[in-house]
Amino acid sequence: MSPEPYKQSLSDAVAKLMDIRELLFDVTFQVAITNELKDWSDTVDVGEEHTISKELLESCDDTNVQLLTQLLTHVEKTCESLLNLNNLELEDDG
């Protein structure tokens, strides 16, 4: 049985917002490593892997990184609200 069209459109919206969240995280990180985190970035060897948290980005003093991180948080909260208000679950792609 397929979900009703309205709920499906909400699920689709959340999926798109999650994609946007990923893109926002990536661009925020790129801004941070070209300014405030540049010294650290310059010491990382090519191929070396690190896990970057949103908390690291939130701790940056750069106003632009702060603005982007706030937008990232707003997208996350919007997704969470849509899921909770409409009794939806994130679909697993894997």
C-alpha positions as CSV (number, residue, x, y, z in Angstrom):
1,M,0.0,0.0,0.0
2,S,1.5,3.3,-1.0
3,P,1.4,6.3,1.4
4,E,-1.1,9.0,0.7
5,P,0.3,11.7,-1.6
6,Y,0.5,14.4,1.1
7,K,2.6,12.2,3.4
8,Q,4.7,11.1,0.5
9,S,5.4,14.7,-0.5
10,L,6.4,15.5,3.1
11,S,8.7,12.5,3.1
12,D,10.2,13.7,-0.2
13,A,10.7,17.2,1.3
14,V,12.5,15.8,4.3
15,A,14.8,13.7,2.0
16,K,15.6,16.8,0.0
17,L,16.3,18.8,3.2
18,M,18.7,16.1,4.4
19,D,20.5,16.4,1.1
20,I,20.7,20.2,1.6
21,R,21.9,19.6,5.2
22,E,24.8,17.5,3.8
23,L,25.7,20.2,1.3
24,L,25.5,22.9,3.9
25,F,27.8,21.0,6.2
26,D,30.3,20.5,3.4
27,V,30.3,24.2,2.3
28,T,30.6,25.3,5.9
29,F,33.6,23.1,6.5
30,Q,35.2,24.4,3.3
31,V,34.8,28.0,4.5
32,A,36.2,27.0,7.9
33,I,39.3,25.3,6.4
34,T,40.2,28.2,4.2
35,N,40.2,30.6,7.1
36,E,40.0,29.7,10.8
37,L,40.9,26.1,10.4
38,K,43.5,26.7,7.7
39,D,46.6,26.0,9.9
40,W,45.1,22.7,10.9
41,S,44.1,21.8,7.4
42,D,47.6,22.5,6.1
43,T,49.0,19.9,8.5
44,V,46.7,17.1,7.3
45,D,48.3,14.7,4.9
46,V,46.5,13.8,1.7
47,G,44.4,10.7,2.2
48,E,44.3,11.2,6.0
49,E,40.8,10.8,7.3
50,H,39.2,12.8,10.1
51,T,35.7,13.0,11.5
52,I,34.5,16.6,11.7
53,S,31.6,17.4,14.0
54,K,29.1,20.2,13.8
55,E,30.3,21.2,17.3
56,L,33.7,22.0,15.8
57,L,32.1,24.3,13.3
58,E,30.0,25.9,16.0
59,S,33.1,26.7,18.0
60,C,34.6,28.7,15.2
61,D,34.7,32.5,15.7
62,D,34.3,33.3,12.0
63,T,31.0,35.1,11.6
64,N,30.4,33.4,8.2
65,V,30.9,29.9,9.6
66,Q,28.6,30.8,12.5
67,L,25.9,32.0,10.0
68,L,26.2,28.8,7.9
69,T,26.2,26.6,11.0
70,Q,23.0,28.4,12.3
71,L,21.4,27.6,8.9
72,L,22.5,24.0,9.2
73,T,20.9,23.8,12.6
74,H,17.7,25.3,11.3
75,V,17.5,22.8,8.5
76,E,18.1,19.9,11.0
77,K,15.3,21.2,13.3
78,T,12.9,21.7,10.4
79,C,13.5,18.0,9.4
80,E,13.0,16.8,12.9
81,S,9.8,18.8,13.3
82,L,8.4,17.6,10.0
83,L,9.2,14.0,11.0
84,N,7.6,14.4,14.4
85,L,4.5,16.3,13.5
86,N,3.6,13.9,10.7
87,N,4.7,10.7,12.3
88,L,7.2,10.0,9.6
89,E,10.5,8.1,9.7
90,L,13.7,8.7,7.7
91,E,13.9,6.2,4.8
92,D,17.1,4.1,4.8
93,D,18.9,4.3,1.5
94,G,21.1,1.3,2.3
